Amino acid sequence: MALLFTVVLLAVTTYFLLGSIPLLILKHDNPMDSRFVRSFYITYFRLALLAALAATISFAFAGKPAGSSQ
């Protein structure tokens, strides 16, 4: 599961990097564009947070259990 969530986190980050480049280059003249850009970033941050939390939890469960003597 840890590997799966790591791949999900990388996929979300790649999507953001590839999707944000055109948003930085193109002109945004009307207010609808700014709403789209804002929602794009908010969506990315939420997805990245969820993927990072899932990856962190799965890595924690993949480790040795607490209290093991070895």
C-alpha positions as protocol buffer text, in pm:
chain_id: "A"
residue {
  index: 1
  type: MET
  ca { x: 0 y: 0 z: 0 }
}
residue {
  index: 2
  type: ALA
  ca { x: 287 y: 238 z: 72 }
}
residue {
  index: 3
  type: LEU
  ca { x: 417 y: 205 z: -282 }
}
residue {
  index: 4
  type: LEU
  ca { x: 69 y: 258 z: -425 }
}
residue {
  index: 5
  type: PHE
  ca { x: 12 y: 581 z: -232 }
}
residue {
  index: 6
  type: THR
  ca { x: 361 y: 703 z: -323 }
}
residue {
  index: 7
  type: VAL
  ca { x: 278 y: 653 z: -690 }
}
residue {
  index: 8
  type: VAL
  ca { x: -54 y: 834 z: -638 }
}
residue {
  index: 9
  type: LEU
  ca { x: 130 y: 1127 z: -480 }
}
residue {
  index: 10
  type: LEU
  ca { x: 375 y: 1138 z: -770 }
}
residue {
  index: 11
  type: ALA
  ca { x: 88 y: 1123 z: -1021 }
}
residue {
  index: 12
  type: VAL
  ca { x: -95 y: 1411 z: -851 }
}
residue {
  index: 13
  type: THR
  ca { x: 224 y: 1619 z: -848 }
}
residue {
  index: 14
  type: THR
  ca { x: 297 y: 1541 z: -1214 }
}
residue {
  index: 15
  type: TYR
  ca { x: -57 y: 1638 z: -1311 }
}
residue {
  index: 16
  type: PHE
  ca { x: -15 y: 1967 z: -1128 }
}
residue {
  index: 17
  type: LEU
  ca { x: 322 y: 2043 z: -1284 }
}
residue {
  index: 18
  type: LEU
  ca { x: 206 y: 1967 z: -1637 }
}
residue {
  index: 19
  type: GLY
  ca { x: -127 y: 2144 z: -1588 }
}
residue {
  index: 20
  type: SER
  ca { x: 8 y: 2458 z: -1425 }
}
residue {
  index: 21
  type: ILE
  ca { x: 264 y: 2549 z: -1693 }
}
residue {
  index: 22
  type: PRO
  ca { x: -1 y: 2663 z: -1946 }
}
residue {
  index: 23
  type: LEU
  ca { x: -181 y: 2851 z: -1670 }
}
residue {
  index: 24
  type: LEU
  ca { x: 133 y: 3052 z: -1598 }
}
residue {
  index: 25
  type: ILE
  ca { x: 207 y: 3129 z: -1964 }
}
residue {
  index: 26
  type: LEU
  ca { x: -138 y: 3218 z: -2098 }
}
residue {
  index: 27
  type: LYS
  ca { x: -307 y: 3554 z: -2048 }
}
residue {
  index: 28
  type: HIS
  ca { x: -605 y: 3559 z: -1815 }
}
residue {
  index: 29
  type: ASP
  ca { x: -821 y: 3854 z: -1911 }
}
residue {
  index: 30
  type: ASN
  ca { x: -1163 y: 3765 z: -1779 }
}
residue {
  index: 31
  type: PRO
  ca { x: -1270 y: 3683 z: -1422 }
}
residue {
  index: 32
  type: MET
  ca { x: -1376 y: 3328 z: -1513 }
}
residue {
  index: 33
  type: ASP
  ca { x: -1011 y: 3245 z: -1583 }
}
residue {
  index: 34
  type: SER
  ca { x: -901 y: 3354 z: -1238 }
}
residue {
  index: 35
  type: ARG
  ca { x: -1173 y: 3141 z: -1078 }
}
residue {
  index: 36
  type: PHE
  ca { x: -1057 y: 2840 z: -1278 }
}
residue {
  index: 37
  type: VAL
  ca { x: -691 y: 2895 z: -1182 }
}
residue {
  index: 38
  type: ARG
  ca { x: -787 y: 2934 z: -815 }
}
residue {
  index: 39
  type: SER
  ca { x: -998 y: 2617 z: -820 }
}
residue {
  index: 40
  type: PHE
  ca { x: -716 y: 2430 z: -998 }
}
residue {
  index: 41
  type: TYR
  ca { x: -470 y: 2515 z: -721 }
}
residue {
  index: 42
  type: ILE
  ca { x: -718 y: 2447 z: -440 }
}
residue {
  index: 43
  type: THR
  ca { x: -805 y: 2109 z: -592 }
}
residue {
  index: 44
  type: TYR
  ca { x: -437 y: 2022 z: -626 }
}
residue {
  index: 45
  type: PHE
  ca { x: -358 y: 2115 z: -266 }
}
residue {
  index: 46
  type: ARG
  ca { x: -649 y: 1908 z: -135 }
}
residue {
  index: 47
  type: LEU
  ca { x: -557 y: 1604 z: -346 }
}
residue {
  index: 48
  type: ALA
  ca { x: -190 y: 1634 z: -254 }
}
residue {
  index: 49
  type: LEU
  ca { x: -278 y: 1657 z: 115 }
}
residue {
  index: 50
  type: LEU
  ca { x: -496 y: 1347 z: 100 }
}
residue {
  index: 51
  type: ALA
  ca { x: -237 y: 1150 z: -98 }
}
residue {
  index: 52
  type: ALA
  ca { x: 42 y: 1257 z: 138 }
}
residue {
  index: 53
  type: LEU
  ca { x: -161 y: 1161 z: 444 }
}
residue {
  index: 54
  type: ALA
  ca { x: -245 y: 824 z: 294 }
}
residue {
  index: 55
  type: ALA
  ca { x: 120 y: 765 z: 202 }
}
residue {
  index: 56
  type: THR
  ca { x: 236 y: 866 z: 550 }
}
residue {
  index: 57
  type: ILE
  ca { x: -13 y: 637 z: 722 }
}
residue {
  index: 58
  type: SER
  ca { x: 68 y: 344 z: 493 }
}
residue {
  index: 59
  type: PHE
  ca { x: 441 y: 392 z: 552 }
}
residue {
  index: 60
  type: ALA
  ca { x: 377 y: 400 z: 926 }
}
residue {
  index: 61
  type: PHE
  ca { x: 184 y: 73 z: 911 }
}
residue {
  index: 62
  type: ALA
  ca { x: 453 y: -85 z: 691 }
}
residue {
  index: 63
  type: GLY
  ca { x: 712 y: -37 z: 968 }
}
residue {
  index: 64
  type: LYS
  ca { x: 772 y: -264 z: 1264 }
}
residue {
  index: 65
  type: PRO
  ca { x: 501 y: -259 z: 1529 }
}
residue {
  index: 66
  type: ALA
  ca { x: 569 y: -54 z: 1840 }
}
residue {
  index: 67
  type: GLY
  ca { x: 699 y: -251 z: 2134 }
}
residue {
  index: 68
  type: SER
  ca { x: 877 y: -520 z: 1934 }
}
residue {
  index: 69
  type: SER
  ca { x: 1191 y: -633 z: 2110 }
}
residue {
  index: 70
  type: GLN
  ca { x: 1409 y: -658 z: 1799 }
}
